[in-house]
Amino acid sequence: MPDSSTPVAVVDEKDVRIIEFTDSKILDEANIEEIGAKLFQLIGEKERPKLMLDFSNVDHLSSAALGKLIQANNEVRNRNGQLRLCGIKPQIFEVFAITKLDQIFKIYPTRSDAMASYN
């Protein structure tokens, strides 16, 4: 993987930071650490962060990546922010359901559904 590539693309829409994963596989520990660092940087930029994680491009997700998402969710909550997940493919959503993470995260089928859920 070239150094110039980044595992996430960030877009601002209204007052929401949308983080789109650029890799189809989030399995590599270094990649997960880089994603985590970027997430925590974005969370720290605002007093009450509003973040959306778009998984549309993701086909595989490791348990370490799930752990990083849980940490990010906890940090967003500590800052009275809002975190939404969208575009999760069925095979990945199944992992969220089995681990009961679908009850912790606010998950929406599409980006527009997630956008409409912010208050």
NORWOUR-V30818 format. One record per pair of residues at least 12 apart in sequence whose ideal C-beta (glycine too) atoms are under 6 Angstrom apart, sorted by the first residue. I is the first residue (numbers start at 1). J is the second residue. If there is no record, write none. Layout:
i = (I,I)
j = (J,J)
//
This chain:
i = (7,7,7,7,7,8,8,8,9,15,16,16,17,17,18,18,19,20,21,21,24,24,25,26,26,27,27,32,32,32,36,39,43,43,48,48,49,49,49,50,50,51,52,52,53,54,54,54,55,55,56,61,82,84,84,85,85,86,86,86,86)
j = (22,23,31,34,35,21,35,38,22,50,50,52,42,51,52,54,53,54,57,58,57,59,60,61,65,60,62,64,65,68,68,72,75,76,80,81,76,79,81,82,118,83,84,114,85,86,87,111,87,88,87,92,118,106,114,105,107,108,110,111,114)
//
